[in-house]
Structure formats: structure tokens, C-alpha cells
Amino acid sequence: MDEAEIGEDYRDAVLPGARWEKRRFVRCDFSEADLRGLVTQGCTFDECDFTRADLGESRHETSAFRSCTFDRTVLASVSWRGCSLLGSSFVDCRMRSISARDTDFTLVSLGRADLRKLDLSGLRFREANLVESNLTGVNLRDADLRGARLLGTDFSDADLRGAKLDANGFVQAKFSGARIDVDMAITFAAAHGLVVS
């Protein structure tokens, strides 16, 4: 990997369609940058700021965005493959058309995010903040939600079969019409004080 760029100022940069491979950015400012169509492969971004940046239609493969800030960032049609978003924060971002595979959302803050009808199957959301997020109709099969904060999270009509979820999540979140497996049904019942015999 190339030598790290530390604290570089990319504010208002116009770099649509750029291709970055094995680059490292630390505490760089990408605020309001035009990064539409950006392609990254094997890059790392540590504590970088993407406030109001345009990342629409960008594609990221085996890249890491650790403890980054995405505030009102354009994320339309973004694709993440084999990426890590560990500890990053998303505020008022439009994320309904994102695509993610084999991607780690551990410790990510997605409070009040609109994630309706996305395919988030098999992803890791361990200890993520999903408070009051809209996950209606989402495919979360085999996802790992252990330790996630789920107060007021809406899982209505979501597919949660095979997902890993703490018992308190079954009390804090909404599950109207959600599809769950037998083991989850037993945990759900126990969390609500029911006795299964």
C-alpha cells in the first residue's frame, strides 16, 4: 500500500470517475467533493469526513472506511463489496439504493436511517446503532445484529430468518409481519414473558 495521505484537503474537489487502488487516507477532508462514480479497490479511509460529498454510483471493493463521517452524503447506487465501515457514522444520507455484500457494519451509527427493502443479508451489524431506523421489508437473512441498539427500529415485513439478534432487541423493536425462524420465535416469546412448552 502507498504511503498514507494525512490530513489532506479535498474539499470541493471535482474527481468524478476517479479510480483509486491501494491508497490510504487518514483524517482527510472530502467535504462537498464530487466523487460520483469513484472506484476504490483495497483503499483505506481512517477518520475521513465525507460531509455533503457526492459518492453516487461509486463502487468499493475490499476497501475500509473506518470511523468516517457521512453527513448528508449522496450515496445513491453505491456498491460495497468485501468492505469494512467499522465505526463510521451516517447522518441524513439517502441510502435506499445501496448495495452491500460481505461488508462489515460493526459499530456503525445508522440511527433514523431509511433502509427500506434493501438486501442486507449476511452482513455484520454488531453493536451498530439502528435506533429508530426504518428496515421495513429488508432482507436480513443470516445477518449478525448482536449487541445492536434497536430501540424503535422498524423491522415490519423484514426477512430475519437465520439472523442473530439479542433478546432485548425483540422487546425494543417493531416486528409486525416479519419472517423469523423457530429459534427466533422461541427467543421472541421468552423476551415477552411467554412460556413455550
C-alpha atoms as one frame of an Amber mdcrd trajectory, in Angstrom:
protein
   0.000   0.000   0.000   1.173   3.512  -0.826   2.291   5.944   1.880  -0.652
   7.458   3.763  -2.063  10.863   2.901  -2.623  12.509   6.273  -4.905  15.498
   6.797  -5.115  16.327   3.081  -7.773  18.827   1.978 -10.019  17.502  -0.793
 -12.879  19.892  -0.028 -14.835  20.794  -3.171 -12.547  18.573  -5.268 -14.004
  17.531  -8.617 -12.911  13.946  -9.255 -15.804  12.114 -10.945 -14.979   8.645
 -12.230 -11.606   8.502 -10.441 -10.045   5.070  -9.812  -8.021   4.578  -6.622
  -6.168   1.401  -5.758  -4.359   0.611  -2.503  -4.347   4.223  -1.360  -4.502
   5.230   2.307  -6.172   8.380   3.625  -6.041   9.464   7.280  -8.167  12.365
   8.623  -8.653  13.751   5.114 -11.470  16.196   4.365 -13.650  15.252   1.368
 -16.457  17.675   2.302 -18.642  18.608  -0.691 -16.271  16.811  -3.081 -17.637
  15.479  -6.363 -16.679  11.793  -6.199 -19.530  10.463  -8.339 -18.582   7.165
  -9.951 -15.423   6.781  -7.824 -13.955   3.268  -7.872 -11.779   2.131  -4.969
 -10.017  -1.182  -4.507  -8.047  -2.085  -1.406  -8.088   1.520  -0.122  -8.376
   2.631   3.500 -10.007   5.793   4.821  -9.466   6.441   8.539 -11.420   9.237
  10.278 -12.169  10.958   6.963 -15.007  13.465   6.512 -17.403  12.981   3.578
 -19.937  15.627   4.658 -22.144  16.625   1.685 -19.825  14.763  -0.709 -21.324
  13.136  -3.802 -20.440   9.435  -3.844 -23.330   8.483  -6.097 -22.767   5.404
  -8.280 -19.377   4.781  -6.657 -18.053   1.220  -6.292 -15.817  -0.016  -3.496
 -14.133  -3.398  -3.268 -12.115  -4.624  -0.253 -11.829  -1.023   0.943 -12.159
   0.184   4.543 -13.936   3.315   5.760 -13.116   3.316   9.481 -14.612   5.936
  11.814 -15.558   8.127   8.830 -18.322  10.748   8.805 -21.041  10.629   6.158
 -23.307  13.624   6.866 -25.900  14.392   4.150 -23.637  12.474   1.768 -25.082
  11.399  -1.586 -24.914   7.590  -1.585 -27.317   6.783  -4.416 -26.459   3.442
  -6.058 -23.257   2.976  -4.022 -21.825  -0.553  -4.065 -19.682  -2.048  -1.288
 -18.091  -5.480  -1.764 -15.916  -7.045   0.926 -15.604  -3.682   2.689 -15.439
  -2.538   6.304 -17.334   0.521   7.565 -16.281  -0.056  11.178 -17.372   2.778
  13.478 -18.485   5.131  10.711 -21.422   7.499  11.154 -24.235   8.123   8.652
 -26.495  11.152   9.202 -29.343  12.160   6.856 -27.910  10.126   3.964 -30.147
   8.671   1.259 -29.226   5.007   1.333 -32.215   3.222  -0.165 -30.412   2.171
  -3.333 -27.114   0.981  -1.833 -25.762  -2.490  -2.482 -23.583  -4.327   0.042
 -22.049  -7.820   0.039 -19.654  -9.336   2.600 -19.428  -5.930   4.245 -18.923
  -5.180   7.945 -21.134  -2.512   9.556 -19.887  -3.225  13.100 -20.248  -0.201
  15.437 -21.717   1.875  12.595 -24.181   4.626  13.500 -27.297   4.408  11.304
 -29.816   5.984  13.658 -33.059   7.010  11.869 -31.697   5.736   8.542 -34.134
   4.810   5.771 -33.043   1.346   4.642 -36.388   0.051   3.374 -36.424  -3.019
   1.117 -32.638  -3.335   0.842 -30.853  -6.669   0.614 -28.605  -6.685   3.693
 -28.453 -10.461   4.037 -25.419 -11.953   5.744 -23.983  -8.590   6.797 -22.495
  -7.793  10.211 -24.209  -5.072  12.249 -22.679  -5.991  15.615 -23.138  -3.202
  18.189 -24.433  -0.888  15.460 -26.765   1.988  16.276 -30.022   1.316  14.411
 -32.245   3.335  16.767 -35.477   4.405  15.015 -34.190   3.192  11.640 -36.675
   2.049   9.015 -35.840  -1.504   7.965 -39.288  -2.308   6.580 -39.196  -5.162
   4.086 -35.418  -5.560   4.367 -33.726  -8.896   3.669 -31.606  -9.564   6.765
 -31.294 -13.335   6.399 -28.258 -14.646   8.312 -27.261 -11.094   9.351 -25.456
 -10.571  12.672 -27.256  -7.956  14.795 -25.866  -8.986  18.182 -25.380  -6.042
  20.512 -27.094  -3.638  18.091 -29.139  -0.789  19.562 -32.670  -1.361  18.253
 -34.933   0.972  20.220 -37.813   1.900  17.919 -36.255   0.124  14.915 -38.925
  -0.961  12.425 -38.442  -4.488  11.064 -42.001  -4.759   9.707 -42.222  -7.309
   6.865 -38.456  -7.917   7.070 -36.919 -11.341   6.479 -34.927 -12.163   9.617
 -34.604 -15.923   9.175 -31.217 -17.106  10.396 -30.319 -13.665  11.776 -28.599
 -13.359  15.150 -30.431 -10.975  17.476 -30.277 -10.328  21.235 -33.431 -10.962
  23.296 -33.744  -7.280  24.266 -33.970  -6.387  20.578 -37.216  -8.341  20.397
 -38.651  -6.061  23.083 -37.329  -2.734  21.762 -38.011  -3.035  18.020 -41.159
  -3.489  15.890 -41.636  -6.803  14.068 -45.114  -6.664  12.524 -45.237  -9.179
   9.649 -41.529 -10.037   9.945 -40.445 -13.550   8.931 -38.442 -15.368  11.599
 -37.320 -18.956  12.182 -38.364 -21.277  15.027 -35.355 -20.473  17.254 -36.081
 -16.755  16.945 -39.760 -17.337  17.697 -38.800 -19.050  20.954 -36.444 -16.197
  21.878 -39.156 -13.663  20.968 -41.680 -15.461  23.166 -39.270 -15.655  26.113
 -38.378 -11.959  25.730 -42.087 -11.156  26.109 -42.541 -13.356  29.172 -44.243
 -16.227  27.386 -43.594 -19.856  28.247 -43.184 -22.248  25.349 -43.963 -25.875
  26.217
